[in-house]
Amino acid sequence: MTQGQFRLSGSLAVVGGGLMGEALIKGFLDGEAISAESIRVAEPIAARRSELAQGYGIDCVADAVSAVDGADVVLLAVKPQMIDAVLSQVSSSVGDALVISIAAGISCARLESQLPSGTAVVRVMPNTPAMVLQGMSVVSGGAEATSDQVEIVRQLFGLVGRAVIIDESHQDAATAISGSGPAYMALYIDALARAGVRNGLSRDVAQTLAVQTMLGTAVMLRDTDMHPEQLVDAVSSPGGTTIAAIEQLEAGGVRSAVSRAVEACITRAKELGSL
């Protein structure tokens, strides 16, 4: 999407000025979806308010109610453990606003139950690469959200990377792949770099090799539509070095470990949703 192609109508209130809230604000501003004058952020920490206000020229306030009051779109960028407390504060102030939540595991139905009847709710799970405008977001509409509103949210989050619309029943699975996925990728990169250090490379060189290889592989798979197994086969010469390494990964149960990790993440997302 090119800059200026999508514009968000009206004002935006962001409840939560943490790293993800900031990443989204930066993406929305860089993509020219909204002006700084149309954004108000609720953030309880004074130093953080000052940092955001100076960095982006946006209005920052201490309490959620004053941020939300009169906003056309409300973005709840808080942790799932905080969502009920936040909803109790802002429920009477959201008016006709479109409410977007990025709280992991919290269903649209749960949000709707604590907001005025008829409130349009859209649930989104972005991920941390949104901080460098390379995020992956999954978008699901609630019972009162129209297809147009869901599409608006998809376009908005597309400004910080890619965004796709999915059925809400698949949100927990998506969380386990793209939402938590950056941690899995970072863990693998660190393991690869440490192995390089054990074999004589400097940490800087080993990490550069691992990071760029991960990046290049991801871009290649994205842009060629090649199946991952095809890439494995393309790199693995018969009786060569790569196949020897792959055999060790398979012997170590890398696929089953990843599968168990995803299942554990889904289970925890469901637990958070029921707190």
C-alpha positions in Angstrom: 0.0 0.0 0.0 1.4 3.4 -0.9 1.5 6.4 1.4 -1.7 8.4 1.3 -3.8 5.6 -0.3 -5.8 5.0 2.9 -7.1 7.6 5.3 -8.8 6.9 8.6 -11.9 9.1 9.0 -12.1 11.0 12.3 -10.1 10.9 15.5 -8.2 8.0 17.1 -7.9 7.2 20.8 -5.2 4.8 21.8 -5.5 3.3 25.3 -2.0 2.1 26.2 1.3 3.8 25.2 3.5 0.7 25.3 5.8 -0.5 22.5 3.0 -2.0 20.4 0.8 1.1 20.8 3.8 3.2 19.7 4.6 0.9 16.8 1.0 1.2 15.5 0.9 5.0 16.0 4.2 5.3 14.1 2.9 3.1 11.2 -0.4 5.0 11.0 1.4 8.4 10.9 4.1 7.2 8.4 1.4 5.8 6.2 -0.4 9.1 6.4 -3.6 7.3 7.5 -4.2 10.0 10.1 -2.6 13.2 11.3 -0.9 13.6 14.7 -3.5 16.2 15.7 -6.2 13.5 15.4 -4.5 11.1 17.9 -4.9 11.1 21.6 -3.1 8.5 23.8 -4.0 7.4 27.3 -0.8 6.4 29.2 -0.5 6.4 33.0 3.3 6.8 33.2 4.2 10.5 32.9 7.7 10.0 31.4 6.2 7.8 28.7 3.5 10.4 27.9 6.2 13.0 27.5 8.3 10.7 25.3 5.3 9.9 23.0 4.2 13.5 22.8 7.6 14.8 21.9 8.4 12.0 19.5 5.1 12.1 17.5 3.5 15.4 18.2 0.4 13.7 19.6 -1.8 14.5 22.6 -1.1 12.3 25.6 -3.3 12.1 28.7 -3.1 10.1 31.9 -6.6 8.6 32.0 -8.4 6.5 29.4 -11.8 8.2 29.8 -10.6 11.6 28.6 -8.7 10.0 25.7 -11.7 8.0 24.5 -14.3 10.7 24.9 -15.4 11.9 21.5 -13.1 9.6 19.5 -14.3 8.0 16.3 -12.0 5.0 16.7 -10.8 3.5 20.0 -7.7 1.2 20.0 -7.3 -0.9 23.1 -3.5 -1.5 23.2 -3.3 -3.1 26.6 -2.4 -6.5 28.0 -5.3 -9.0 28.3 -5.0 -9.0 32.1 -5.9 -5.3 32.0 -8.8 -5.4 29.6 -11.6 -5.7 32.0 -10.4 -2.8 34.1 -10.0 -0.6 31.0 -13.4 -1.6 29.6 -15.1 -0.7 32.9 -13.5 2.8 32.7 -14.3 3.6 29.1 -17.6 1.8 28.5 -19.7 4.9 29.1 -17.5 7.1 27.0 -17.1 5.1 23.7 -20.3 6.4 22.2 -20.6 5.3 18.6 -16.9 4.7 18.2 -15.4 1.7 16.4 -13.5 -0.3 19.1 -10.4 -2.2 18.1 -8.7 -4.6 20.6 -5.2 -6.1 20.3 -5.5 -7.9 23.7 -4.4 -11.6 23.1 -7.1 -14.2 23.8 -9.9 -11.7 24.4 -12.9 -12.5 22.2 -15.1 -10.0 20.5 -18.1 -11.3 22.5 -16.3 -10.7 25.8 -15.5 -7.1 24.7 -19.1 -6.6 23.5 -20.5 -7.8 26.7 -18.8 -4.9 28.6 -19.5 -2.2 26.1 -22.8 -0.5 25.2 -25.2 -2.6 23.1 -24.5 -2.2 19.4 -20.8 -1.2 19.7 -18.8 -2.4 16.7 -15.8 -4.4 17.8 -12.9 -5.6 15.8 -10.2 -7.9 17.2 -6.7 -7.8 15.9 -3.5 -9.7 16.7 -0.5 -7.8 15.4 3.1 -8.8 16.2 6.2 -6.9 17.3 7.8 -6.5 13.8 5.1 -3.9 13.4 7.7 -1.7 15.2 9.8 -1.8 11.9 6.7 -1.8 9.7 7.1 -5.5 8.9 4.3 -6.8 11.1 1.8 -9.5 10.5 -1.7 -8.8 11.8 -4.9 -11.0 11.7 -8.2 -9.2 11.9 -11.7 -10.5 13.0 -14.9 -8.7 13.3 -17.4 -9.0 16.1 -21.2 -9.4 15.9 -21.9 -5.7 15.3 -19.0 -4.8 13.0 -19.8 -4.4 9.4 -17.6 -5.9 6.6 -16.7 -2.3 5.7 -15.5 -1.6 9.2 -13.5 -4.8 9.3 -11.9 -3.9 6.0 -11.0 -0.4 7.3 -9.2 -2.1 10.2 -7.4 -4.4 7.8 -6.2 -1.5 5.7 -5.1 0.4 8.8 -3.0 -2.4 10.2 -1.7 -3.1 6.7 0.3 0.1 7.2 2.6 -1.6 9.6 3.2 -4.7 7.5 0.6 -7.3 6.2 -2.9 -7.8 7.5 -5.4 -10.5 6.7 -9.0 -11.1 7.7 -9.8 -14.4 9.4 -12.7 -16.0 11.2 -12.4 -15.3 14.9 -12.4 -19.0 15.7 -8.9 -19.1 14.3 -7.5 -16.2 16.3 -5.8 -18.3 19.0 -4.0 -20.4 16.3 -2.9 -17.3 14.5 -1.6 -15.8 17.8 0.5 -19.0 18.3 2.1 -18.6 14.9 2.4 -14.9 14.0 1.7 -13.2 17.4 4.3 -15.2 19.3 6.3 -16.3 16.3 8.9 -13.5 16.5 10.1 -15.0 19.8 10.5 -18.5 18.2 12.5 -16.9 15.3 14.7 -15.0 17.7 15.3 -18.1 19.7 16.4 -20.0 16.6 18.6 -17.1 15.4 20.3 -17.0 18.8 20.9 -20.7 18.8 22.4 -20.6 15.3 24.6 -17.6 16.2 25.8 -19.3 19.4 26.7 -22.4 17.4 28.7 -20.2 15.1 30.6 -18.7 18.1 31.4 -22.2 19.4 33.0 -22.9 16.1 35.2 -19.8 16.0 33.1 -17.0 14.6 32.8 -13.7 16.5 29.3 -13.0 18.0 28.8 -10.0 15.6 29.6 -12.0 12.5 27.6 -15.1 13.6 24.5 -13.1 14.4 24.8 -11.1 11.2 24.9 -14.4 9.2 22.0 -15.9 11.1 19.8 -12.8 10.9 20.3 -12.1 7.2 19.9 -15.8 6.4 16.5 -15.8 8.2 15.5 -12.6 6.5 16.5 -13.7 3.1 14.8 -17.1 3.5 11.6 -15.5 4.6 11.6 -13.0 1.7 12.3 -15.8 -0.8 9.5 -18.0 0.4 7.1 -15.0 0.4 8.0 -13.7 -3.0 8.3 -17.0 -4.9 5.5 -19.0 -3.3 7.9 -21.8 -2.9 6.9 -24.5 -0.4 9.4 -24.7 2.5 10.1 -28.3 1.7 11.1 -27.3 -1.8 13.6 -24.9 -0.4 15.0 -27.5 1.9 15.5 -29.9 -1.1 17.0 -27.1 -3.2 19.7 -26.4 -0.5 20.3 -30.1 0.3 22.8 -31.8 -2.0 22.8 -35.6 -1.9 25.2 -36.7 0.8 26.2 -33.1 1.5 26.6 -30.8 4.5 23.0 -29.5 4.6 21.4 -32.9 4.7 23.8 -34.0 7.5 22.6 -30.9 9.5 18.9 -31.5 8.7 19.2 -35.1 9.9 20.4 -33.8 13.3 17.5 -31.3 13.5 15.0 -34.0 12.7 16.7 -36.4 15.2 16.3 -33.7 17.8 12.6 -33.5 17.2 12.5 -29.9 15.9 9.1 -30.3 14.1 7.4 -31.9 17.1 8.9 -29.3 19.4 7.5 -26.5 17.3 4.1 -28.2 17.2 4.1 -28.6 21.0 5.1 -24.9 21.4 2.2 -23.8 19.2 -0.3 -26.0 21.1 1.0 -24.6 24.4 0.6 -21.1 23.1 -3.0 -21.8 21.9 -3.8 -23.3 25.3 -2.5 -20.2 27.1 -4.4 -17.8 24.8 -7.6 -19.6 25.7 -6.7 -19.4 29.4 -6.2 -15.6 29.1 -9.5 -15.3 27.4 -11.3 -16.9 30.2 -9.7 -15.0 33.1 
